[in-house]
Amino acid sequence: MTGMKKIMTMVGVFAALISSAQTDSTENKSDTIKVGNFIIVKKDKNKSETGVTIDENISKNKNNSFTVFTRPKRKGNVSTNWWIFDIGFANMRDQTDYTAAQSGSYFKTFRSADGAVNANSYRLNAGKSSNVNIWFFMQKLNISKHVLNLKYGLGLEMYNFRYDTKLSYRKDPEPFVMNDSISFSKNKLFVEYLTVPLMINVNPTPNKSKGFSFSAGVSAGYFIAGRNKQISSERGKQKVKGNFDFEPFRIAAIGELGIGPVRLYGTFSLNKLQKDVTRVEQYPFAVGVRFSNW
């Protein structure tokens, strides 16, 4: 009797194991075979030697077994990159006729000032003149096979021009510039624009996240802030805010170059920094590094 109980117990355990294996491991139906989390569909056409259709994600190897691989994720036609940061060097191309400009009212000379404003008055410290940009977002719109794209965005462009001179921007009551009577340990002109860039992007290797790419186009900026910050032993720290007769709009040629994980950018103003009334013709430009995902 004891032997019979042992036999019945073994039969019950064996039956439970068979039932569990059929339910959890492999499930055969008329049109599918389920193995774990994978399903192989049987069909009448395109059958393998085993009579099982080989799905496009399943390949058969020499040992008559199957290898499952992942299908590449399809790219969307629009991709967005948030909070892009630029840092670079800024400078100006100066085409001012200073003889003509000195006969106007924008350049002023006072008895206590250090002579009349001239080309040397605008001399920049190139190593300390910078361009910092913060782009709220940039989007890339697929035009053709993700190789040709349209890039656009919105952000702030900020220029810091460091002078090695006594040049001062004032507004009393109309804007003007002069050579001051004192020297400054720091003399900086800050200019800020709200800018919309628009570029054509070419990416020959769209399936590589860190391949080669380049972009070219134009940007339109609107002047939103300007100030002349100066530090001296005589006056301490002072800031003079104003538009200083700068053009309200800025149009620039822009470009971007991606080489692996490194992104470089460049921008060059197509119109002058100052209004025509000033008779000053200066065109800001900048080059630097862009911190962006693409």
C-alpha positions as CSV (number, residue, x, y, z in Angstrom):
1,M,0.0,0.0,0.0
2,T,2.9,2.3,0.8
3,G,4.5,1.5,-2.6
4,M,1.2,2.3,-4.4
5,K,1.1,5.7,-2.7
6,K,4.6,6.5,-3.9
7,I,3.8,5.4,-7.4
8,M,0.6,7.6,-7.5
9,T,2.6,10.6,-6.1
10,M,5.3,10.2,-8.8
11,V,2.6,10.0,-11.5
12,G,1.0,13.2,-10.2
13,V,4.2,15.1,-10.1
14,F,5.2,13.9,-13.6
15,A,1.8,15.0,-15.0
16,A,2.1,18.4,-13.4
17,L,5.5,19.0,-14.9
18,I,4.2,18.0,-18.4
19,S,1.3,20.4,-18.0
20,S,3.5,23.2,-16.9
21,A,6.0,22.8,-19.7
22,Q,3.2,22.7,-22.3
23,T,1.6,25.8,-20.8
24,D,4.7,28.0,-20.1
25,S,7.6,26.9,-22.3
26,T,6.2,25.9,-25.7
27,E,2.7,26.3,-27.1
28,N,1.8,24.7,-30.5
29,K,-1.2,25.8,-32.4
30,S,-2.2,25.3,-36.0
31,D,-0.5,28.6,-37.2
32,T,2.0,29.5,-34.5
33,I,4.8,28.1,-32.3
34,K,5.3,30.0,-29.0
35,V,8.7,29.6,-27.3
36,G,9.0,31.7,-24.2
37,N,8.4,35.3,-25.3
38,F,9.0,34.6,-29.0
39,I,6.3,33.7,-31.5
40,I,7.1,32.1,-34.9
41,V,4.2,32.2,-37.3
42,K,3.4,29.3,-39.6
43,K,2.2,30.1,-43.1
44,D,1.8,28.3,-46.4
45,K,4.3,30.5,-48.3
46,N,7.9,31.1,-47.7
47,K,8.3,28.0,-45.5
48,S,11.6,26.9,-44.2
49,E,12.7,23.2,-44.3
50,T,10.9,22.7,-40.9
51,G,7.6,24.1,-42.4
52,V,7.9,27.3,-40.3
53,T,7.8,30.7,-41.9
54,I,11.0,32.7,-41.1
55,D,9.9,36.2,-40.1
56,E,12.0,39.2,-41.3
57,N,13.3,39.5,-37.7
58,I,14.3,35.8,-37.6
59,S,17.1,34.3,-39.7
60,K,18.0,30.6,-40.1
61,N,21.7,29.6,-39.6
62,K,23.7,26.6,-40.8
63,N,22.7,24.5,-37.7
64,N,19.0,24.8,-38.7
65,S,18.4,27.0,-35.6
66,F,17.0,30.5,-35.6
67,T,18.6,33.8,-34.6
68,V,16.3,36.7,-33.6
69,F,17.5,40.3,-34.3
70,T,16.0,43.7,-33.6
71,R,14.5,45.8,-36.4
72,P,16.1,49.4,-36.4
73,K,13.9,52.0,-34.9
74,R,12.2,54.2,-37.5
75,K,13.3,57.8,-37.4
76,G,10.7,60.5,-37.0
77,N,10.4,63.3,-39.6
78,V,10.8,65.9,-36.8
79,S,13.3,65.8,-34.0
80,T,13.7,68.4,-31.3
81,N,16.8,69.4,-29.3
82,W,16.2,71.4,-26.1
83,W,18.6,73.9,-24.4
84,I,21.6,74.2,-26.7
85,F,24.6,76.1,-25.5
86,D,27.3,78.0,-27.5
87,I,30.5,79.6,-26.4
88,G,33.0,81.3,-28.7
89,F,35.1,84.3,-29.6
90,A,33.6,87.6,-30.9
91,N,35.1,90.4,-33.0
92,M,34.1,93.0,-35.5
93,R,35.0,93.8,-39.1
94,D,35.3,97.6,-39.1
95,Q,34.7,99.5,-42.4
96,T,34.1,102.9,-40.9
97,D,35.3,106.1,-42.6
98,Y,36.4,107.9,-39.5
99,T,36.9,111.2,-41.2
100,A,33.3,111.2,-42.2
101,A,32.1,109.9,-38.9
102,Q,34.0,112.6,-36.9
103,S,32.1,115.3,-38.8
104,G,28.8,113.8,-37.5
105,S,27.2,114.1,-34.1
106,Y,27.7,110.5,-32.8
107,F,31.4,111.1,-31.9
108,K,31.8,113.7,-29.2
109,T,35.0,115.3,-27.8
110,F,35.1,117.1,-24.4
111,R,37.9,119.2,-22.9
112,S,38.6,116.5,-20.3
113,A,38.4,113.7,-22.8
114,D,41.4,111.9,-24.3
115,G,41.2,113.3,-27.8
116,A,38.7,112.6,-30.7
117,V,37.2,109.1,-31.3
118,N,39.1,107.3,-34.1
119,A,39.8,103.7,-35.3
120,N,42.1,103.0,-32.3
121,S,39.3,103.9,-29.9
122,Y,37.4,100.8,-30.9
123,R,40.4,98.5,-30.4
124,L,39.2,95.2,-28.9
125,N,40.9,92.6,-26.6
126,A,40.2,89.7,-28.9
127,G,41.0,87.1,-26.3
128,K,38.4,88.5,-23.9
129,S,35.7,89.3,-26.4
130,S,33.1,86.5,-26.3
131,N,29.9,85.2,-27.7
132,V,27.5,83.1,-25.6
133,N,24.3,81.8,-27.0
134,I,21.4,79.9,-25.4
135,W,19.0,78.2,-27.7
136,F,15.7,77.3,-26.1
137,F,15.2,74.7,-28.8
138,M,16.2,73.6,-32.3
139,Q,14.3,71.3,-34.6
140,K,15.3,69.3,-37.5
141,L,12.8,68.6,-40.2
142,N,13.4,65.7,-42.6
143,I,13.3,66.8,-46.3
144,S,14.9,63.8,-48.0
145,K,15.9,60.4,-46.4
146,H,17.2,62.3,-43.3
147,V,20.2,63.3,-45.4
148,L,18.8,66.7,-46.3
149,N,17.1,68.5,-43.4
150,L,15.7,71.9,-42.4
151,K,17.0,73.2,-39.1
152,Y,15.4,76.1,-37.2
153,G,15.0,77.3,-33.6
154,L,14.8,80.2,-31.1
155,G,17.2,81.5,-28.7
156,L,19.3,84.4,-27.3
157,E,22.6,85.6,-28.8
158,M,24.9,87.6,-26.4
159,Y,28.0,89.5,-27.4
160,N,30.6,90.8,-25.0
161,F,33.1,93.2,-26.7
162,R,36.0,94.0,-24.4
163,Y,37.8,97.3,-25.2
164,D,41.4,98.0,-24.4
165,T,40.7,101.7,-24.7
166,K,38.8,104.6,-23.0
167,L,35.8,104.4,-25.3
168,S,32.6,105.1,-23.5
169,Y,28.9,104.8,-24.6
170,R,26.6,107.5,-23.3
171,K,23.1,108.9,-23.8
172,D,22.7,112.5,-22.7
173,P,20.0,112.9,-24.1
174,E,20.9,111.3,-27.5
175,P,23.3,108.4,-27.7
176,F,26.9,109.2,-28.4
177,V,30.5,107.8,-27.9
178,M,33.6,109.5,-26.6
179,N,37.1,108.8,-25.4
180,D,36.9,109.2,-21.6
181,S,39.3,111.1,-19.4
182,I,40.2,108.0,-17.2
183,S,41.4,104.5,-17.8
184,F,39.3,101.4,-17.1
185,S,40.4,98.1,-15.7
186,K,37.4,96.6,-17.4
187,N,35.5,98.2,-20.3
188,K,32.8,96.0,-21.9
189,L,30.0,96.5,-24.4
190,F,27.2,93.9,-24.0
191,V,24.7,93.4,-26.8
192,E,21.8,90.8,-26.8
193,Y,19.4,89.6,-29.5
194,L,16.4,87.3,-29.6
195,T,17.2,85.2,-32.7
196,V,15.6,82.8,-35.0
197,P,18.1,80.7,-37.1
198,L,17.1,78.9,-40.3
199,M,19.6,76.4,-42.0
200,I,19.8,73.7,-44.5
201,N,21.4,70.6,-42.9
202,V,23.3,67.9,-44.8
203,N,24.0,64.6,-42.9
204,P,25.5,62.0,-45.2
205,T,25.4,59.4,-42.4
206,P,21.9,59.7,-40.8
207,N,22.1,56.4,-39.0
208,K,25.3,57.5,-37.1
209,S,24.7,59.6,-34.1
210,K,28.3,61.0,-34.2
211,G,29.0,61.2,-37.9
212,F,29.9,64.2,-40.2
213,S,27.3,66.9,-41.0
214,F,27.2,70.5,-41.9
215,S,24.6,73.3,-42.0
216,A,24.4,76.7,-43.6
217,G,21.7,79.5,-43.6
218,V,20.7,82.8,-42.1
219,S,19.4,84.1,-38.8
220,A,17.2,87.1,-37.9
221,G,17.8,88.7,-34.5
222,Y,15.9,91.5,-32.6
223,F,17.9,93.8,-30.3
224,I,16.6,93.4,-26.7
225,A,19.4,94.8,-24.5
226,G,22.6,96.8,-24.5
227,R,24.9,98.2,-21.8
228,N,28.4,99.5,-21.3
229,K,30.0,98.1,-18.1
230,Q,33.1,99.9,-16.9
231,I,35.3,99.5,-13.8
232,S,37.8,102.1,-12.7
233,S,39.5,103.2,-9.5
234,E,38.0,106.7,-9.8
235,R,34.4,105.7,-10.4
236,G,34.2,102.1,-9.2
237,K,31.8,99.9,-11.1
238,Q,29.2,101.5,-13.4
239,K,26.8,100.4,-16.0
240,V,25.2,102.6,-18.7
241,K,22.2,100.9,-20.4
242,G,20.7,101.8,-23.7
243,N,20.3,101.0,-27.4
244,F,23.2,103.4,-28.3
245,D,21.7,104.0,-31.8
246,F,22.2,100.3,-32.7
247,E,20.1,98.7,-35.4
248,P,17.0,97.0,-34.0
249,F,17.3,94.0,-36.3
250,R,20.3,91.9,-37.1
251,I,20.6,89.6,-40.2
252,A,23.5,87.2,-40.2
253,A,25.0,84.4,-42.3
254,I,25.4,81.3,-40.1
255,G,27.0,77.9,-40.4
256,E,27.6,74.7,-38.4
257,L,30.0,71.8,-38.7
258,G,29.7,68.5,-37.0
259,I,32.7,66.2,-36.8
260,G,32.0,63.2,-34.6
261,P,30.9,64.5,-31.1
262,V,32.3,68.0,-31.8
263,R,30.1,70.8,-33.2
264,L,31.5,74.1,-34.4
265,Y,29.5,77.2,-35.3
266,G,30.1,80.5,-37.0
267,T,28.0,83.7,-37.5
268,F,28.7,86.9,-39.5
269,S,26.5,90.0,-39.5
270,L,25.3,91.0,-42.9
271,N,24.1,94.4,-41.7
272,K,25.9,97.0,-39.4
273,L,25.7,97.0,-35.7
274,Q,25.0,100.8,-35.7
275,K,22.3,102.8,-37.5
276,D,23.2,104.9,-40.5
277,V,23.0,108.2,-38.4
278,T,26.1,107.2,-36.5
279,R,28.2,106.8,-39.7
280,V,29.9,103.9,-38.0
281,E,30.1,100.7,-40.1
282,Q,31.0,97.7,-37.9
283,Y,30.0,94.1,-38.6
284,P,30.2,91.6,-35.6
285,F,31.1,88.0,-36.1
286,A,31.8,85.0,-33.9
287,V,33.1,81.4,-34.0
288,G,33.0,78.8,-31.3
289,V,31.9,75.4,-30.0
290,R,28.2,74.3,-29.9
291,F,27.1,71.8,-27.2
292,S,24.3,69.9,-28.9
293,N,23.0,66.4,-29.5
294,W,23.0,66.8,-33.3
